[in-house]
Amino acid sequence: MIAELVDGELYTWPRPSRRHIRVSSYLGAALIAGFGSGGGPGGWWIFDEPELHLGRNVLVPDLAGWRRERLADEPDDDHRFRIPPDWVCEVLSPSTSRFDMQRKLPIYADHGIPYAWVINPAERALHVYTLKSGEWVVAGTYFGEDKVRAVPFDAVEIDLASIWGPDPLPVPESS
């Protein structure tokens, strides 16, 4: 289970599906290779499912990233992140998509997180948002096998085909 606290109310969710985990993991690997410890421009910490403490809300995005200099004062031995990230990514699942879009994205905006990505694995779609005057503005929408340079990671091209992973193997017919 994953638990999140929004406006004093506790929400629990089942663990995500394999497709959800695969997309999140493959995207995280691509970003870490380009911006984390990999050979790209660097300068970021990218984490899977960090526990964000944003005022009275406790949220767990699928991925989040901080410019390295912004996390310099956070204790490394604590599981809580009190400094809002510079980027969040939500991978939509049927059970959480409405909550992610209607409850979590506004909280991220309220806390000044400048970039949000929303990925819909079923549609093979990436929606990129930037925060302008406290409101989310669509910065780009990409599909399928597009090659993407999306803020704030536009210094490196991401091949969306690589994050969807291979199509599932067909189930053998029984004889």
C-alpha positions in Angstrom: 0.0 0.0 0.0 0.9 3.6 -0.5 -0.5 6.2 1.9 -0.9 9.9 1.4 -2.3 12.6 3.7 -4.3 15.4 2.1 -6.0 18.2 4.2 -5.9 15.9 7.2 -7.5 12.9 5.4 -5.6 9.7 4.9 -5.8 8.0 1.5 -4.4 4.6 0.8 -3.7 3.0 -2.6 -2.7 -0.5 -3.8 0.9 -0.8 -5.1 1.0 0.1 -8.8 0.9 -2.3 -11.7 4.0 -3.7 -13.4 3.4 -1.4 -16.4 3.2 1.6 -14.1 6.4 0.6 -12.3 8.2 -0.1 -15.5 7.4 3.3 -17.0 8.4 5.1 -13.8 11.6 3.0 -13.5 12.6 3.5 -17.1 12.0 7.2 -17.0 13.9 7.5 -13.7 16.8 5.6 -15.2 16.9 7.9 -18.3 16.8 11.0 -16.1 19.4 9.8 -13.7 21.7 8.9 -16.7 21.3 12.4 -18.0 21.0 14.5 -14.9 21.9 12.5 -11.9 25.1 10.4 -11.6 25.3 9.7 -15.3 27.3 11.4 -18.0 24.9 14.2 -19.0 24.7 17.8 -17.7 24.0 16.5 -14.1 23.0 18.8 -11.3 19.9 17.0 -10.1 18.8 14.5 -7.5 16.1 12.2 -8.9 14.2 9.9 -6.5 11.5 7.2 -6.7 8.5 7.7 -4.5 9.9 10.3 -2.1 7.7 11.2 0.8 7.0 15.0 0.4 5.9 16.9 3.5 4.2 20.0 2.0 2.5 21.9 4.8 -0.1 19.6 6.3 0.0 17.3 3.2 2.1 14.2 2.8 2.3 13.2 -0.8 4.2 10.5 -2.6 4.8 11.3 -6.3 6.1 8.5 -8.6 9.3 10.5 -9.2 10.6 13.9 -8.0 13.7 15.9 -8.7 15.6 18.6 -6.9 18.4 20.7 -8.2 21.3 19.5 -6.1 22.1 22.8 -4.4 18.6 23.0 -3.0 18.9 19.8 -1.0 22.2 20.6 0.5 20.7 21.4 4.0 18.3 18.4 4.1 19.5 15.6 6.4 20.5 12.5 4.4 19.4 10.0 7.0 15.7 11.1 7.0 13.0 9.6 4.8 11.0 12.8 4.7 11.5 15.6 2.2 10.5 19.0 3.5 11.9 21.1 0.7 9.5 21.1 -2.2 11.1 19.5 -5.3 11.8 21.4 -8.6 10.0 18.7 -10.6 7.4 16.0 -9.9 6.1 13.2 -12.1 2.9 11.3 -11.7 2.3 8.1 -13.6 -1.4 7.6 -13.9 -3.1 4.4 -12.8 -6.8 3.7 -13.2 -7.2 3.8 -9.4 -5.4 7.1 -8.8 -5.6 9.2 -11.9 -8.4 11.4 -10.7 -6.7 11.9 -7.3 -3.4 12.7 -9.0 -4.9 15.3 -11.3 -7.5 16.9 -9.1 -5.9 16.8 -5.6 -2.2 16.4 -6.0 -1.4 18.7 -8.9 -3.1 21.7 -7.2 -1.1 21.0 -4.0 2.2 20.9 -6.0 1.2 24.3 -7.6 0.4 25.8 -4.1 3.9 24.9 -3.0 5.5 26.5 -6.0 6.9 23.3 -7.7 7.8 24.7 -11.1 7.5 21.6 -13.3 5.2 18.6 -13.4 5.0 15.7 -15.8 2.0 13.4 -16.0 2.4 10.2 -17.8 -0.5 8.0 -19.0 1.0 4.6 -19.8 -2.3 3.3 -21.3 -2.2 6.1 -23.9 1.6 6.2 -24.1 1.3 9.9 -23.4 3.5 12.4 -21.6 2.0 15.8 -20.5 4.4 18.4 -19.4 3.3 21.4 -17.3 5.1 24.5 -16.1 3.8 26.7 -13.3 3.0 30.3 -14.3 1.4 32.7 -11.8 0.3 29.8 -9.6 -1.4 27.9 -12.4 -0.4 24.9 -14.5 0.2 25.7 -18.2 0.7 22.9 -20.7 4.3 23.1 -22.0 4.0 20.1 -24.3 2.2 16.8 -24.9 4.0 13.9 -26.5 2.9 10.4 -27.6 4.2 7.0 -28.5 7.7 7.0 -29.9 8.2 10.8 -29.9 11.7 12.0 -29.0 11.3 14.6 -26.4 13.2 17.6 -25.0 10.9 18.7 -22.2 11.5 21.2 -19.4 13.2 21.1 -17.1 15.3 18.3 -18.7 15.4 19.7 -22.2 19.2 19.5 -22.3 18.9 15.8 -23.1 16.6 14.0 -25.6 14.4 11.3 -24.2 13.1 8.6 -26.5 9.6 7.9 -25.2 9.7 4.4 -26.8 12.4 3.6 -24.3 10.2 4.3 -21.3 7.2 2.3 -22.3 9.4 -0.8 -22.4 8.7 -3.8 -24.5 5.2 -4.9 -25.3 4.1 -7.8 -23.1 4.9 -11.2 -24.5 1.8 -12.9 -26.0 0.3 -15.6 -23.8 0.9 -19.0 -25.5 -2.2 -20.7 -26.6 -3.0 -23.9 -24.7 -3.1 -27.1 -26.7 
